[in-house]
Amino acid sequence: MPVTAQSIHPKGTMHSVLFVDDEPNILSSVQRILRKAPYNVLTANAPEYALEILEQRPVTLVVSDFRMPSMDGVTFLEKVHHISPDSICMLLTGFADTESAIRAINNGHIFRYLKKPIKESELLEALRSGIRQYELVMENRRLMELIQKQNTELKKFNHELEQIVQERTREITQQKIELENLYHQLDNSFTEMIRAFMTVIEMKNPTIGGHSRRVAALSRKLAEFMGLPDKEVRDIEVAALLHDIGKITLPDKLIQKTEAQMSEHEIMLLRAHPEIGASILSDIQSLHMVSKIVEAHHERFDGKGFPKKLQGGNIPFGARLIAVINHFDHLISQENIDKSHRFEIAKQFLESQSGKWFDRRIVQSFIKFIKSTKKNGKFLKEKPVEFNELQPGMIISRDIFTRSGLLLLGRDQVLNSSLIKRLFQYHLIDPIQEQIHVYAQSMKNS
């Protein structure tokens, strides 16, 4: 039977150390030296018994004599490595032949070569060194397994992300094809093409459509107030109409949420809409500048915006102007704020962010413009009108919805004969939900 011994802490998480020697006095000496050591000490007086122990339990460290009757230490340690490849092996012998030592280290997977007689301090240090090596190997293996697992998960994530990107790209490509086909079907009419875009947006989400129309109307007025060239005024107006076209690729539930209610992934999707919108428009030659403005309408003057963190004059002027109007419209449309206070709250926000979020010059021009229009009465009063009272030149002061929820016209839309006729036709099919309201000042001018 094998001679075995254990430390005073035989169980738990301590490392097990197995000594193999055919000399009983050597094993007794080891037991004495390691009596108080923090190891689970095992001994065997023959290699065969030691191999049985290794078959039954894990062993951290194996220290074997070199010369034993039934099997030499090198052969034994080769078998140990086959049974327990993680075990750290040491060879203890009085045999000082260099060639044998080299053979043992190369063939027996030996961590360390110890010579008899070994001092107590040398033995303890050798064991500590072996344990450290074992822990390093185990930690390295754990980290490698973790890395492999993470790499597998990363590959899976990248594959899924690639599929999502490909699917989104196919959707965008398909939408671009559909929009280009629609463009050619409308006989290259620029006005009709923009109207078609707005139809797509309003079919996706009437609220976005109404917001876009209001932003476009006010952006055009501010651009004219600032004396911009007609071509630039037109590009700004069209870009404002289409600035949220990228949102047609987003899920309806996502569009209805505030950013505070979104997950990080949803925020990432939302913040991609300027680039998606620019991608939809970029291949249409007549909308090249419009696509640049659409892409940059969420950039900040201080460089903290998205998607490209452009700063100052690197942001297209039209995008800087639309950014001001876009925020203004959101602020004055908040139902949780008393209507009489909305304008002042919006004005204070724009002024506080002047030079940070917004171009200071544009904010100053916009406030001057608003003051001048308020002075003329355009922002002060609105009046309900009947269908038979509608006239070209009147300006709608509230969004017009049908009973089914379809947005027919957005606030600040200037009526013409064609729009009035369309309103009447829609009303016969799907009645308008509430009474129509217009700015009182526009009634005087119509």
C-alpha positions as CSV (number, residue, x, y, z in Angstrom):
1,M,0.0,0.0,0.0
2,P,1.3,3.5,-0.6
3,V,2.5,5.5,2.3
4,T,0.5,8.8,2.4
5,A,0.3,11.8,4.7
6,Q,-1.7,15.0,4.8
7,S,-1.2,18.4,6.3
8,I,-3.2,19.7,9.3
9,H,-5.6,21.2,6.7
10,P,-6.4,18.2,4.5
11,K,-9.4,19.7,2.7
12,G,-10.5,23.0,1.3
13,T,-9.0,25.0,-1.5
14,M,-5.3,24.4,-0.6
15,H,-2.9,23.0,-3.2
16,S,-2.1,19.3,-3.1
17,V,1.6,18.3,-3.2
18,L,2.6,14.7,-4.0
19,F,6.1,13.4,-3.0
20,V,7.3,10.1,-4.5
21,D,10.4,8.3,-3.1
22,D,11.3,4.8,-2.4
23,E,13.2,5.8,0.8
24,P,10.9,6.1,3.8
25,N,13.2,8.4,5.7
26,I,13.0,10.9,2.9
27,L,9.2,10.9,3.0
28,S,9.3,11.2,6.8
29,S,11.6,14.1,6.5
30,V,9.3,15.8,4.0
31,Q,6.3,15.2,6.3
32,R,8.1,16.8,9.1
33,I,9.3,19.8,7.1
34,L,5.8,20.5,5.7
35,R,3.8,19.7,8.8
36,K,2.8,23.3,9.2
37,A,2.9,24.3,5.6
38,P,-0.3,25.4,3.9
39,Y,-0.4,22.5,1.5
40,N,-2.3,19.2,1.3
41,V,0.7,16.9,1.5
42,L,0.5,13.4,-0.1
43,T,3.3,10.8,-0.2
44,A,3.9,7.6,-2.1
45,N,6.8,5.1,-1.8
46,A,6.4,3.8,-5.3
47,P,5.6,5.4,-8.7
48,E,2.7,2.9,-9.3
49,Y,0.9,4.1,-6.1
50,A,1.5,7.7,-7.0
51,L,-0.1,7.1,-10.4
52,E,-3.2,5.6,-8.7
53,I,-3.4,8.8,-6.6
54,L,-3.2,11.0,-9.7
55,E,-6.0,9.0,-11.3
56,Q,-8.3,9.7,-8.3
57,R,-7.7,13.4,-7.5
58,P,-6.1,16.6,-8.9
59,V,-2.6,17.3,-7.7
60,T,-0.9,20.7,-8.1
61,L,2.7,19.7,-7.6
62,V,4.6,16.3,-8.0
63,V,8.1,15.9,-6.6
64,S,9.7,12.6,-7.6
65,D,13.0,10.9,-6.8
66,F,15.1,10.2,-9.9
67,R,16.3,6.6,-9.0
68,M,13.6,4.2,-7.9
69,P,13.6,0.4,-8.3
70,S,10.5,-0.1,-10.4
71,M,10.6,3.0,-12.6
72,D,13.0,5.9,-12.9
73,G,11.8,9.5,-12.2
74,V,11.9,10.6,-15.8
75,T,9.7,7.8,-17.0
76,F,7.3,8.3,-14.0
77,L,7.0,12.1,-14.7
78,E,6.3,11.4,-18.4
79,K,3.3,9.3,-17.2
80,V,2.3,12.0,-14.7
81,H,2.2,14.5,-17.6
82,H,0.0,12.2,-19.6
83,I,-2.4,11.7,-16.7
84,S,-2.3,15.2,-15.2
85,P,-0.8,17.6,-17.7
86,D,-1.5,20.6,-15.5
87,S,0.6,19.3,-12.6
88,I,3.9,21.0,-12.0
89,C,6.7,18.4,-11.9
90,M,10.0,18.5,-10.0
91,L,12.8,15.9,-9.9
92,L,14.7,15.2,-6.7
93,T,17.9,13.1,-6.8
94,G,21.4,12.8,-5.7
95,F,22.4,11.8,-9.2
96,A,24.3,14.8,-10.6
97,D,24.8,13.6,-14.1
98,T,24.2,16.7,-16.4
99,E,23.0,14.6,-19.4
100,S,20.4,12.9,-17.3
101,A,19.2,16.2,-15.9
102,I,18.8,17.6,-19.4
103,R,17.0,14.5,-20.5
104,A,14.7,14.7,-17.5
105,I,13.8,18.4,-18.2
106,N,13.3,17.9,-21.9
107,N,11.3,14.7,-21.8
108,G,9.7,14.7,-18.4
109,H,8.2,18.2,-18.6
110,I,10.2,19.1,-15.5
111,F,9.7,22.6,-14.0
112,R,12.7,22.3,-11.6
113,Y,15.6,20.0,-10.9
114,L,16.5,19.6,-7.2
115,K,19.6,17.8,-5.8
116,K,19.9,15.7,-2.6
117,P,20.4,16.5,0.1
118,I,18.0,19.4,-0.1
119,K,17.8,22.0,2.6
120,E,14.4,22.8,4.2
121,S,14.5,26.5,3.0
122,E,15.3,25.4,-0.5
123,L,12.5,22.9,-0.5
124,L,10.0,25.4,0.7
125,E,11.1,28.0,-1.8
126,A,10.9,25.4,-4.6
127,L,7.4,24.5,-3.6
128,R,6.3,28.2,-3.5
129,S,7.9,28.7,-6.9
130,G,6.1,25.7,-8.3
131,I,2.7,26.8,-6.9
132,R,3.2,30.2,-8.4
133,Q,3.9,28.6,-11.7
134,Y,0.8,26.5,-11.5
135,E,-1.3,29.5,-10.6
136,L,0.1,31.5,-13.5
137,V,-0.6,28.6,-15.9
138,M,-4.2,28.3,-14.5
139,E,-4.8,32.1,-14.7
140,N,-3.4,32.2,-18.2
141,R,-5.7,29.4,-19.2
142,R,-8.7,31.1,-17.6
143,L,-7.8,34.3,-19.5
144,M,-7.3,32.5,-22.7
145,E,-10.7,30.7,-22.3
146,L,-12.3,34.1,-21.5
147,I,-10.7,35.7,-24.5
148,Q,-11.8,32.8,-26.7
149,K,-15.3,33.1,-25.3
150,Q,-15.3,36.9,-25.9
151,N,-13.9,36.4,-29.4
152,T,-16.7,33.9,-30.1
153,E,-19.3,36.3,-28.8
154,L,-17.7,39.2,-30.7
155,K,-17.7,37.2,-33.9
156,K,-21.3,36.4,-33.3
157,F,-22.1,40.1,-32.5
158,N,-20.2,41.3,-35.6
159,H,-22.0,38.7,-37.7
160,E,-25.4,39.9,-36.4
161,L,-24.4,43.5,-36.7
162,E,-23.2,42.9,-40.3
163,Q,-26.6,41.3,-41.1
164,I,-28.4,44.3,-39.5
165,V,-26.2,46.7,-41.5
166,Q,-26.7,44.7,-44.7
167,E,-30.5,44.6,-44.1
168,R,-30.6,48.3,-43.3
169,T,-28.5,49.0,-46.4
170,R,-30.8,47.0,-48.5
171,E,-33.7,48.9,-47.0
172,I,-32.1,52.2,-47.7
173,T,-31.0,51.2,-51.2
174,Q,-34.6,50.0,-51.9
175,Q,-35.9,53.3,-50.6
176,K,-33.4,55.2,-52.7
177,I,-34.5,53.2,-55.8
178,E,-38.2,53.8,-55.0
179,L,-37.6,57.6,-54.5
180,E,-35.5,57.9,-57.7
181,N,-38.2,56.0,-59.6
182,L,-40.8,58.4,-58.2
183,Y,-38.6,61.3,-59.2
184,H,-38.5,60.2,-62.8
185,Q,-42.2,59.4,-62.9
186,L,-42.9,63.0,-61.9
187,D,-41.2,64.2,-65.0
188,N,-38.2,65.7,-63.2
189,S,-40.4,68.3,-61.5
190,F,-38.5,69.5,-58.5
191,T,-41.5,70.8,-56.6
192,E,-43.4,67.6,-57.1
193,M,-40.5,65.5,-56.0
194,I,-40.3,67.4,-52.7
195,R,-44.0,67.0,-52.3
196,A,-43.5,63.2,-52.8
197,F,-40.8,63.1,-50.1
198,M,-43.1,64.9,-47.7
199,T,-45.9,62.4,-48.5
200,V,-43.5,59.6,-47.5
201,I,-42.6,61.3,-44.3
202,E,-46.2,62.1,-43.4
203,M,-47.3,58.6,-44.1
204,K,-44.6,57.3,-41.8
205,N,-45.4,59.8,-39.0
206,P,-47.8,62.8,-39.4
207,T,-46.2,64.5,-36.4
208,I,-42.8,64.6,-38.0
209,G,-44.4,65.9,-41.2
210,G,-46.1,68.7,-39.4
211,H,-42.9,69.6,-37.5
212,S,-40.9,69.5,-40.8
213,R,-43.3,71.9,-42.5
214,R,-43.2,74.4,-39.6
215,V,-39.4,74.3,-39.5
216,A,-39.3,74.8,-43.3
217,A,-41.6,77.7,-43.3
218,L,-39.8,79.5,-40.4
219,S,-36.4,78.7,-41.9
220,R,-37.3,80.2,-45.2
221,K,-38.6,83.3,-43.5
222,L,-35.4,83.7,-41.4
223,A,-33.2,83.1,-44.5
224,E,-35.0,85.8,-46.4
225,F,-34.8,88.1,-43.4
226,M,-31.0,87.6,-43.3
227,G,-30.8,88.5,-47.0
228,L,-29.5,85.2,-48.2
229,P,-29.4,84.5,-52.0
230,D,-32.5,82.8,-53.5
231,K,-30.7,79.6,-54.3
232,E,-29.5,79.3,-50.7
233,V,-33.0,80.1,-49.3
234,R,-34.5,77.4,-51.5
235,D,-31.9,74.8,-50.4
236,I,-32.5,75.7,-46.7
237,E,-36.3,75.4,-47.1
238,V,-36.0,72.0,-48.8
239,A,-33.5,70.8,-46.3
240,A,-35.7,71.8,-43.5
241,L,-38.7,70.0,-45.1
242,L,-36.5,66.8,-45.4
243,H,-34.3,67.2,-42.3
244,D,-36.0,64.2,-40.6
245,I,-36.4,62.0,-43.7
246,G,-33.9,59.6,-42.2
247,K,-36.5,58.7,-39.5
248,I,-38.6,56.9,-42.0
249,T,-36.2,53.9,-41.5
250,L,-36.8,53.9,-37.7
251,P,-39.4,51.8,-35.9
252,D,-42.6,53.8,-35.0
253,K,-42.2,52.9,-31.3
254,L,-38.7,54.4,-31.3
255,I,-39.9,57.7,-32.9
256,Q,-42.6,58.1,-30.3
257,K,-40.1,57.9,-27.4
258,T,-38.1,60.8,-25.9
259,E,-34.3,60.4,-25.8
260,A,-34.5,60.0,-22.0
261,Q,-36.7,56.9,-22.5
262,M,-34.4,55.2,-25.0
263,S,-31.7,52.6,-24.5
264,E,-28.2,53.2,-25.6
265,H,-28.9,51.1,-28.8
266,E,-32.0,53.1,-29.6
267,I,-30.2,56.4,-29.1
268,M,-27.5,55.1,-31.5
269,L,-30.2,54.3,-34.1
270,L,-31.9,57.7,-33.6
271,R,-28.6,59.6,-34.0
272,A,-28.0,57.8,-37.3
273,H,-31.0,59.5,-38.9
274,P,-29.1,62.6,-40.3
275,E,-26.6,60.3,-42.1
276,I,-29.4,58.0,-43.3
277,G,-31.4,61.0,-44.6
278,A,-28.3,62.4,-46.4
279,S,-27.7,59.0,-47.9
280,I,-31.3,58.9,-49.3
281,L,-30.8,62.3,-50.9
282,S,-27.1,62.3,-51.9
283,D,-27.4,60.6,-55.3
284,I,-30.0,63.1,-56.5
285,Q,-27.9,65.8,-58.2
286,S,-30.3,68.6,-57.6
287,L,-30.3,67.8,-53.8
288,H,-26.6,67.6,-53.3
289,M,-26.3,70.7,-51.1
290,V,-29.6,69.8,-49.4
291,S,-28.1,66.4,-48.4
292,K,-25.1,68.1,-46.8
293,I,-27.4,70.3,-44.8
294,V,-29.6,67.4,-43.7
295,E,-26.5,65.4,-42.6
296,A,-25.3,68.3,-40.4
297,H,-28.5,69.6,-38.8
298,H,-27.7,68.0,-35.5
299,E,-24.1,69.3,-35.3
300,R,-23.3,71.9,-32.6
301,F,-21.4,75.1,-33.0
302,D,-19.0,74.0,-30.2
303,G,-18.3,70.7,-31.9
304,K,-20.2,68.5,-29.5
305,G,-23.0,67.5,-31.8
306,F,-23.4,64.5,-34.2
307,P,-22.8,62.6,-36.4
308,K,-19.3,64.1,-37.3
309,K,-18.7,66.6,-34.4
310,L,-18.2,69.4,-36.9
311,Q,-17.5,72.8,-35.4
312,G,-18.2,76.5,-36.2
313,G,-17.8,77.4,-39.8
314,N,-17.2,73.8,-40.8
315,I,-21.0,73.2,-40.4
316,P,-23.0,74.2,-43.5
317,F,-24.7,77.6,-42.8
318,G,-28.1,76.1,-43.7
319,A,-27.6,73.4,-41.1
320,R,-26.7,76.0,-38.4
321,L,-29.9,77.9,-39.3
322,I,-32.1,74.9,-39.2
323,A,-30.7,73.8,-35.9
324,V,-32.0,77.0,-34.3
325,I,-35.4,76.7,-35.9
326,N,-35.7,73.0,-35.1
327,H,-35.1,73.5,-31.4
328,F,-37.4,76.5,-31.4
329,D,-40.2,74.6,-32.9
330,H,-39.8,71.7,-30.4
331,L,-39.8,74.1,-27.5
332,I,-42.9,76.1,-28.5
333,S,-44.8,72.8,-29.3
334,Q,-44.4,71.3,-25.8
335,E,-47.9,70.7,-24.5
336,N,-46.8,70.5,-20.8
337,I,-45.8,74.2,-20.9
338,D,-48.3,77.0,-20.7
339,K,-48.8,78.4,-24.2
340,S,-48.3,82.0,-23.1
341,H,-44.8,81.1,-21.7
342,R,-43.5,79.0,-24.5
343,F,-42.0,81.7,-26.6
344,E,-40.1,83.3,-23.7
345,I,-38.8,79.9,-22.6
346,A,-37.6,79.1,-26.1
347,K,-36.0,82.5,-26.5
348,Q,-34.1,82.1,-23.2
349,F,-32.9,78.6,-24.2
350,L,-31.6,79.8,-27.6
351,E,-29.8,82.8,-26.0
352,S,-28.2,80.6,-23.3
353,Q,-26.9,78.2,-25.9
354,S,-25.7,81.0,-28.3
355,G,-22.1,80.3,-29.2
356,K,-22.3,76.8,-27.7
357,W,-25.1,74.8,-29.4
358,F,-26.0,77.5,-31.9
359,D,-24.3,80.1,-34.1
360,R,-24.5,83.4,-32.2
361,R,-25.1,85.4,-35.3
362,I,-28.1,83.3,-36.4
363,V,-29.6,83.3,-32.9
364,Q,-29.4,87.1,-32.8
365,S,-31.0,87.4,-36.3
366,F,-33.7,85.0,-35.4
367,I,-34.7,86.9,-32.2
368,K,-34.8,90.2,-34.2
369,F,-36.9,88.5,-36.8
370,I,-39.3,87.1,-34.2
371,K,-39.6,90.5,-32.5
372,S,-40.4,92.1,-35.8
373,T,-43.1,89.6,-36.7
374,K,-44.6,89.8,-33.2
375,K,-44.7,93.5,-33.6
376,N,-46.6,93.1,-36.8
377,G,-49.1,90.8,-35.1
378,K,-48.3,87.5,-36.9
379,F,-47.5,85.6,-33.7
380,L,-50.1,87.2,-31.4
381,K,-53.5,86.1,-32.6
382,E,-55.2,83.3,-34.4
383,K,-58.8,82.9,-35.5
384,P,-61.1,79.9,-36.3
385,V,-62.5,79.9,-39.8
386,E,-65.1,77.9,-41.7
387,F,-64.3,76.1,-44.9
388,N,-66.1,78.7,-47.1
389,E,-64.0,81.4,-45.5
390,L,-60.6,79.9,-46.5
391,Q,-58.7,82.1,-49.0
392,P,-55.3,82.0,-50.7
393,G,-52.6,83.7,-48.6
394,M,-54.0,82.7,-45.3
395,I,-51.5,81.0,-43.0
396,I,-52.6,77.9,-41.0
397,S,-51.8,78.4,-37.3
398,R,-52.6,74.8,-36.1
399,D,-51.9,71.4,-37.7
400,I,-55.0,70.1,-39.6
401,F,-55.8,66.4,-38.9
402,T,-58.6,64.2,-40.3
403,R,-60.7,62.1,-38.0
404,S,-58.6,59.0,-38.7
405,G,-55.4,60.9,-37.6
406,L,-54.0,61.8,-41.1
407,L,-52.1,65.1,-41.1
408,L,-53.4,67.2,-44.0
409,L,-51.5,70.4,-43.5
410,G,-48.9,71.5,-40.9
411,R,-48.9,74.8,-38.9
412,D,-47.5,77.8,-40.8
413,Q,-48.5,76.4,-44.2
414,V,-49.5,79.2,-46.6
415,L,-52.8,78.4,-48.4
416,N,-53.3,78.6,-52.1
417,S,-56.2,77.6,-54.4
418,S,-54.8,74.1,-54.9
419,L,-54.4,73.4,-51.2
420,I,-57.9,74.7,-50.4
421,K,-59.3,72.4,-53.1
422,R,-57.4,69.4,-51.7
423,L,-58.6,70.1,-48.2
424,F,-62.2,70.1,-49.3
425,Q,-61.8,66.8,-51.2
426,Y,-60.1,65.1,-48.2
427,H,-62.8,66.5,-45.9
428,L,-65.5,64.7,-48.0
429,I,-63.7,61.4,-47.6
430,D,-62.2,61.7,-44.1
431,P,-63.7,64.6,-42.2
432,I,-61.3,67.1,-40.6
433,Q,-61.4,66.6,-36.9
434,E,-61.5,70.1,-35.5
435,Q,-62.1,73.7,-36.7
436,I,-59.4,75.2,-38.9
437,H,-57.4,78.0,-37.3
438,V,-55.4,80.7,-39.2
439,Y,-53.3,83.7,-38.1
440,A,-55.5,86.7,-37.9
441,Q,-52.8,88.9,-39.5
442,S,-52.8,86.6,-42.6
443,M,-56.6,87.2,-43.0
444,K,-55.9,90.9,-43.5
445,N,-53.3,90.2,-46.1
446,S,-55.3,87.6,-48.1
